[in-house]
């Protein structure tokens, strides 16, 4: 099953990543964020570096 690139692989909510939708929308919020390498360890292997994590999940992970 192919990952739906417009949804966060952690919470299945919209990830608001313009790279997942249309590159013509400009630079995405995710390009300015730091994603701890540990966050990728909790993703399904087939979605690592293929589906954007949403800002809410990223912030929650960083706060924990």
Jmol script that loads the backbone (N, CA, C; Angstrom):
load data "model"
ATOM      1  N   UNK A   1       0.844  -1.191   0.000  1.00  0.00           N
ATOM      2  CA  UNK A   1       0.000   0.000   0.000  1.00  0.00           C
ATOM      3  C   UNK A   1       0.883   1.246   0.000  1.00  0.00           C
ATOM      4  N   UNK A   2       0.649   2.132  -0.928  1.00  0.00           N
ATOM      5  CA  UNK A   2       1.441   3.350  -1.034  1.00  0.00           C
ATOM      6  C   UNK A   2       0.966   4.381  -0.015  1.00  0.00           C
ATOM      7  N   UNK A   3       1.912   5.080   0.584  1.00  0.00           N
ATOM      8  CA  UNK A   3       1.585   6.101   1.580  1.00  0.00           C
ATOM      9  C   UNK A   3       0.891   7.279   0.898  1.00  0.00           C
ATOM     10  N   UNK A   4      -0.064   7.872   1.590  1.00  0.00           N
ATOM     11  CA  UNK A   4      -0.717   9.074   1.094  1.00  0.00           C
ATOM     12  C   UNK A   4       0.138  10.247   1.547  1.00  0.00           C
ATOM     13  N   UNK A   5       0.805  10.880   0.622  1.00  0.00           N
ATOM     14  CA  UNK A   5       1.803  11.884   0.939  1.00  0.00           C
ATOM     15  C   UNK A   5       1.251  13.147   1.598  1.00  0.00           C
ATOM     16  N   UNK A   6      -0.051  13.390   1.480  1.00  0.00           N
ATOM     17  CA  UNK A   6      -0.598  14.606   2.080  1.00  0.00           C
ATOM     18  C   UNK A   6      -1.037  14.409   3.532  1.00  0.00           C
ATOM     19  N   UNK A   7      -0.854  13.192   4.050  1.00  0.00           N
ATOM     20  CA  UNK A   7      -1.235  12.889   5.431  1.00  0.00           C
ATOM     21  C   UNK A   7      -0.026  12.492   6.260  1.00  0.00           C
ATOM     22  N   UNK A   8      -0.014  12.934   7.492  1.00  0.00           N
ATOM     23  CA  UNK A   8       1.056  12.593   8.426  1.00  0.00           C
ATOM     24  C   UNK A   8       1.033  11.090   8.716  1.00  0.00           C
ATOM     25  N   UNK A   9       2.179  10.434   8.647  1.00  0.00           N
ATOM     26  CA  UNK A   9       2.210   8.992   8.905  1.00  0.00           C
ATOM     27  C   UNK A   9       2.033   8.633  10.387  1.00  0.00           C
ATOM     28  N   UNK A  10       2.067   9.624  11.266  1.00  0.00           N
ATOM     29  CA  UNK A  10       1.888   9.359  12.695  1.00  0.00           C
ATOM     30  C   UNK A  10       0.445   9.526  13.150  1.00  0.00           C
ATOM     31  N   UNK A  11      -0.218  10.590  12.683  1.00  0.00           N
ATOM     32  CA  UNK A  11      -1.576  10.853  13.166  1.00  0.00           C
ATOM     33  C   UNK A  11      -2.646  10.743  12.075  1.00  0.00           C
ATOM     34  N   UNK A  12      -2.224  10.585  10.830  1.00  0.00           N
ATOM     35  CA  UNK A  12      -3.120  10.489   9.676  1.00  0.00           C
ATOM     36  C   UNK A  12      -3.932  11.754   9.404  1.00  0.00           C
ATOM     37  N   UNK A  13      -3.503  12.872   9.975  1.00  0.00           N
ATOM     38  CA  UNK A  13      -4.137  14.163   9.682  1.00  0.00           C
ATOM     39  C   UNK A  13      -3.340  14.815   8.555  1.00  0.00           C
ATOM     40  N   UNK A  14      -3.882  15.860   7.967  1.00  0.00           N
ATOM     41  CA  UNK A  14      -3.179  16.563   6.901  1.00  0.00           C
ATOM     42  C   UNK A  14      -1.852  17.109   7.405  1.00  0.00           C
ATOM     43  N   UNK A  15      -0.795  16.965   6.613  1.00  0.00           N
ATOM     44  CA  UNK A  15       0.513  17.433   7.052  1.00  0.00           C
ATOM     45  C   UNK A  15       0.835  18.845   6.572  1.00  0.00           C
ATOM     46  N   UNK A  16      -0.026  19.418   5.747  1.00  0.00           N
ATOM     47  CA  UNK A  16       0.157  20.775   5.222  1.00  0.00           C
ATOM     48  C   UNK A  16       1.513  20.978   4.572  1.00  0.00           C
ATOM     49  N   UNK A  17       2.016  19.955   3.951  1.00  0.00           N
ATOM     50  CA  UNK A  17       3.304  20.042   3.276  1.00  0.00           C
ATOM     51  C   UNK A  17       3.080  20.344   1.809  1.00  0.00           C
ATOM     52  N   UNK A  18       3.526  21.506   1.360  1.00  0.00           N
ATOM     53  CA  UNK A  18       3.315  21.843  -0.048  1.00  0.00           C
ATOM     54  C   UNK A  18       4.199  20.986  -0.951  1.00  0.00           C
ATOM     55  N   UNK A  19       5.262  20.399  -0.420  1.00  0.00           N
ATOM     56  CA  UNK A  19       6.081  19.496  -1.223  1.00  0.00           C
ATOM     57  C   UNK A  19       5.303  18.228  -1.558  1.00  0.00           C
ATOM     58  N   UNK A  20       4.348  17.865  -0.713  1.00  0.00           N
ATOM     59  CA  UNK A  20       3.525  16.685  -0.956  1.00  0.00           C
ATOM     60  C   UNK A  20       2.422  16.965  -1.978  1.00  0.00           C
ATOM     61  N   UNK A  21       2.077  18.220  -2.118  1.00  0.00           N
ATOM     62  CA  UNK A  21       0.967  18.586  -2.997  1.00  0.00           C
ATOM     63  C   UNK A  21       1.479  19.176  -4.313  1.00  0.00           C
ATOM     64  N   UNK A  22       2.016  20.375  -4.227  1.00  0.00           N
ATOM     65  CA  UNK A  22       2.412  21.112  -5.408  1.00  0.00           C
ATOM     66  C   UNK A  22       3.667  21.893  -5.115  1.00  0.00           C
ATOM     67  N   UNK A  23       4.722  21.635  -5.808  1.00  0.00           N
ATOM     68  CA  UNK A  23       5.970  22.350  -5.567  1.00  0.00           C
ATOM     69  C   UNK A  23       5.858  23.825  -5.955  1.00  0.00           C
ATOM     70  N   UNK A  24       4.865  24.186  -6.757  1.00  0.00           N
ATOM     71  CA  UNK A  24       4.700  25.577  -7.171  1.00  0.00           C
ATOM     72  C   UNK A  24       4.184  26.464  -6.039  1.00  0.00           C
ATOM     73  N   UNK A  25       3.789  25.860  -4.923  1.00  0.00           N
ATOM     74  CA  UNK A  25       3.283  26.644  -3.794  1.00  0.00           C
ATOM     75  C   UNK A  25       4.403  27.355  -3.045  1.00  0.00           C
ATOM     76  N   UNK A  26       5.638  27.048  -3.357  1.00  0.00           N
ATOM     77  CA  UNK A  26       6.766  27.702  -2.708  1.00  0.00           C
ATOM     78  C   UNK A  26       7.414  26.824  -1.667  1.00  0.00           C
ATOM     79  N   UNK A  27       8.238  27.456  -0.848  1.00  0.00           N
ATOM     80  CA  UNK A  27       8.953  26.713   0.181  1.00  0.00           C
ATOM     81  C   UNK A  27       7.997  26.301   1.297  1.00  0.00           C
ATOM     82  N   UNK A  28       8.118  25.082   1.737  1.00  0.00           N
ATOM     83  CA  UNK A  28       7.219  24.545   2.757  1.00  0.00           C
ATOM     84  C   UNK A  28       7.750  24.820   4.171  1.00  0.00           C
ATOM     85  N   UNK A  29       6.860  24.774   5.128  1.00  0.00           N
ATOM     86  CA  UNK A  29       7.227  24.962   6.535  1.00  0.00           C
ATOM     87  C   UNK A  29       8.267  23.938   6.968  1.00  0.00           C
ATOM     88  N   UNK A  30       8.190  22.735   6.415  1.00  0.00           N
ATOM     89  CA  UNK A  30       9.054  21.646   6.869  1.00  0.00           C
ATOM     90  C   UNK A  30      10.525  21.852   6.500  1.00  0.00           C
ATOM     91  N   UNK A  31      10.797  22.693   5.494  1.00  0.00           N
ATOM     92  CA  UNK A  31      12.184  22.903   5.097  1.00  0.00           C
ATOM     93  C   UNK A  31      12.956  23.733   6.110  1.00  0.00           C
ATOM     94  N   UNK A  32      12.237  24.423   6.983  1.00  0.00           N
ATOM     95  CA  UNK A  32      12.884  25.272   7.995  1.00  0.00           C
ATOM     96  C   UNK A  32      12.907  24.617   9.368  1.00  0.00           C
ATOM     97  N   UNK A  33      12.409  23.395   9.464  1.00  0.00           N
ATOM     98  CA  UNK A  33      12.341  22.679  10.731  1.00  0.00           C
ATOM     99  C   UNK A  33      13.495  21.697  10.890  1.00  0.00           C
ATOM    100  N   UNK A  34      13.784  21.378  12.129  1.00  0.00           N
ATOM    101  CA  UNK A  34      14.761  20.338  12.448  1.00  0.00           C
ATOM    102  C   UNK A  34      13.975  19.120  12.909  1.00  0.00           C
ATOM    103  N   UNK A  35      14.168  18.017  12.226  1.00  0.00           N
ATOM    104  CA  UNK A  35      13.502  16.767  12.571  1.00  0.00           C
ATOM    105  C   UNK A  35      14.519  15.865  13.256  1.00  0.00           C
ATOM    106  N   UNK A  36      14.343  15.602  14.563  1.00  0.00           N
ATOM    107  CA  UNK A  36      15.272  14.700  15.254  1.00  0.00           C
ATOM    108  C   UNK A  36      15.285  13.335  14.571  1.00  0.00           C
ATOM    109  N   UNK A  37      16.449  12.749  14.438  1.00  0.00           N
ATOM    110  CA  UNK A  37      16.550  11.451  13.749  1.00  0.00           C
ATOM    111  C   UNK A  37      15.704  10.379  14.434  1.00  0.00           C
ATOM    112  N   UNK A  38      15.491  10.505  15.729  1.00  0.00           N
ATOM    113  CA  UNK A  38      14.699   9.519  16.472  1.00  0.00           C
ATOM    114  C   UNK A  38      13.239   9.475  16.028  1.00  0.00           C
ATOM    115  N   UNK A  39      12.735  10.576  15.494  1.00  0.00           N
ATOM    116  CA  UNK A  39      11.329  10.584  15.070  1.00  0.00           C
ATOM    117  C   UNK A  39      11.105   9.616  13.911  1.00  0.00           C
ATOM    118  N   UNK A  40      12.118   9.412  13.087  1.00  0.00           N
ATOM    119  CA  UNK A  40      11.988   8.514  11.945  1.00  0.00           C
ATOM    120  C   UNK A  40      11.975   7.045  12.366  1.00  0.00           C
ATOM    121  N   UNK A  41      12.458   6.775  13.563  1.00  0.00           N
ATOM    122  CA  UNK A  41      12.475   5.400  14.068  1.00  0.00           C
ATOM    123  C   UNK A  41      11.084   4.894  14.438  1.00  0.00           C
ATOM    124  N   UNK A  42      10.139   5.810  14.649  1.00  0.00           N
ATOM    125  CA  UNK A  42       8.787   5.396  15.034  1.00  0.00           C
ATOM    126  C   UNK A  42       7.835   5.306  13.828  1.00  0.00           C
ATOM    127  N   UNK A  43       8.344   5.610  12.647  1.00  0.00           N
ATOM    128  CA  UNK A  43       7.531   5.531  11.435  1.00  0.00           C
ATOM    129  C   UNK A  43       7.570   4.131  10.829  1.00  0.00           C
ATOM    130  N   UNK A  44       6.514   3.752  10.123  1.00  0.00           N
ATOM    131  CA  UNK A  44       6.588   2.510   9.353  1.00  0.00           C
ATOM    132  C   UNK A  44       7.722   2.644   8.330  1.00  0.00           C
ATOM    133  N   UNK A  45       8.499   1.618   8.137  1.00  0.00           N
ATOM    134  CA  UNK A  45       9.681   1.663   7.266  1.00  0.00           C
ATOM    135  C   UNK A  45       9.364   2.186   5.865  1.00  0.00           C
ATOM    136  N   UNK A  46       8.210   1.816   5.323  1.00  0.00           N
ATOM    137  CA  UNK A  46       7.868   2.234   3.964  1.00  0.00           C
ATOM    138  C   UNK A  46       7.532   3.715   3.838  1.00  0.00           C
ATOM    139  N   UNK A  47       7.383   4.412   4.962  1.00  0.00           N
ATOM    140  CA  UNK A  47       7.041   5.829   4.918  1.00  0.00           C
ATOM    141  C   UNK A  47       8.201   6.744   5.301  1.00  0.00           C
ATOM    142  N   UNK A  48       9.313   6.194   5.717  1.00  0.00           N
ATOM    143  CA  UNK A  48      10.461   7.013   6.106  1.00  0.00           C
ATOM    144  C   UNK A  48      10.978   7.780   4.897  1.00  0.00           C
ATOM    145  N   UNK A  49      11.072   9.093   5.066  1.00  0.00           N
ATOM    146  CA  UNK A  49      11.562  10.018   4.037  1.00  0.00           C
ATOM    147  C   UNK A  49      10.691  10.047   2.781  1.00  0.00           C
ATOM    148  N   UNK A  50       9.456   9.556   2.891  1.00  0.00           N
ATOM    149  CA  UNK A  50       8.542   9.577   1.754  1.00  0.00           C
ATOM    150  C   UNK A  50       7.263  10.343   2.065  1.00  0.00           C
ATOM    151  N   UNK A  51       6.949  10.485   3.333  1.00  0.00           N
ATOM    152  CA  UNK A  51       5.729  11.164   3.763  1.00  0.00           C
ATOM    153  C   UNK A  51       6.080  12.140   4.874  1.00  0.00           C
ATOM    154  N   UNK A  52       5.622  13.378   4.753  1.00  0.00           N
ATOM    155  CA  UNK A  52       5.958  14.391   5.754  1.00  0.00           C
ATOM    156  C   UNK A  52       5.183  14.198   7.057  1.00  0.00           C
ATOM    157  N   UNK A  53       5.891  14.373   8.140  1.00  0.00           N
ATOM    158  CA  UNK A  53       5.301  14.386   9.470  1.00  0.00           C
ATOM    159  C   UNK A  53       4.702  15.779   9.666  1.00  0.00           C
ATOM    160  N   UNK A  54       3.534  15.870  10.257  1.00  0.00           N
ATOM    161  CA  UNK A  54       2.903  17.180  10.445  1.00  0.00           C
ATOM    162  C   UNK A  54       3.589  17.966  11.559  1.00  0.00           C
ATOM    163  N   UNK A  55       3.359  19.263  11.539  1.00  0.00           N
ATOM    164  CA  UNK A  55       3.978  20.158  12.518  1.00  0.00           C
ATOM    165  C   UNK A  55       3.540  19.813  13.942  1.00  0.00           C
ATOM    166  N   UNK A  56       2.281  19.436  14.119  1.00  0.00           N
ATOM    167  CA  UNK A  56       1.782  19.087  15.452  1.00  0.00           C
ATOM    168  C   UNK A  56       2.522  17.880  16.023  1.00  0.00           C
ATOM    169  N   UNK A  57       2.695  16.840  15.207  1.00  0.00           N
ATOM    170  CA  UNK A  57       3.403  15.648  15.679  1.00  0.00           C
ATOM    171  C   UNK A  57       4.871  15.957  15.935  1.00  0.00           C
ATOM    172  N   UNK A  58       5.474  16.784  15.085  1.00  0.00           N
ATOM    173  CA  UNK A  58       6.861  17.174  15.287  1.00  0.00           C
ATOM    174  C   UNK A  58       7.019  17.922  16.603  1.00  0.00           C
ATOM    175  N   UNK A  59       6.155  18.896  16.864  1.00  0.00           N
ATOM    176  CA  UNK A  59       6.231  19.674  18.098  1.00  0.00           C
ATOM    177  C   UNK A  59       5.983  18.802  19.321  1.00  0.00           C
ATOM    178  N   UNK A  60       5.025  17.885  19.227  1.00  0.00           N
ATOM    179  CA  UNK A  60       4.733  16.980  20.332  1.00  0.00           C
ATOM    180  C   UNK A  60       5.947  16.081  20.607  1.00  0.00           C
ATOM    181  N   UNK A  61       6.566  15.582  19.556  1.00  0.00           N
ATOM    182  CA  UNK A  61       7.744  14.721  19.722  1.00  0.00           C
ATOM    183  C   UNK A  61       8.898  15.491  20.377  1.00  0.00           C
ATOM    184  N   UNK A  62       9.118  16.723  19.937  1.00  0.00           N
ATOM    185  CA  UNK A  62      10.201  17.548  20.482  1.00  0.00           C
ATOM    186  C   UNK A  62       9.942  17.894  21.946  1.00  0.00           C
ATOM    187  N   UNK A  63       8.677  18.078  22.322  1.00  0.00           N
ATOM    188  CA  UNK A  63       8.334  18.437  23.698  1.00  0.00           C
ATOM    189  C   UNK A  63       8.480  17.277  24.655  1.00  0.00           C
ATOM    190  N   UNK A  64       8.408  16.059  24.132  1.00  0.00           N
ATOM    191  CA  UNK A  64       8.477  14.861  24.956  1.00  0.00           C
ATOM    192  C   UNK A  64       9.880  14.575  25.307  1.00  0.00           C
TER     193      UNK A  64
END
end "model"
wireframe off; spacefill off
backbone 0.3
color backbone group
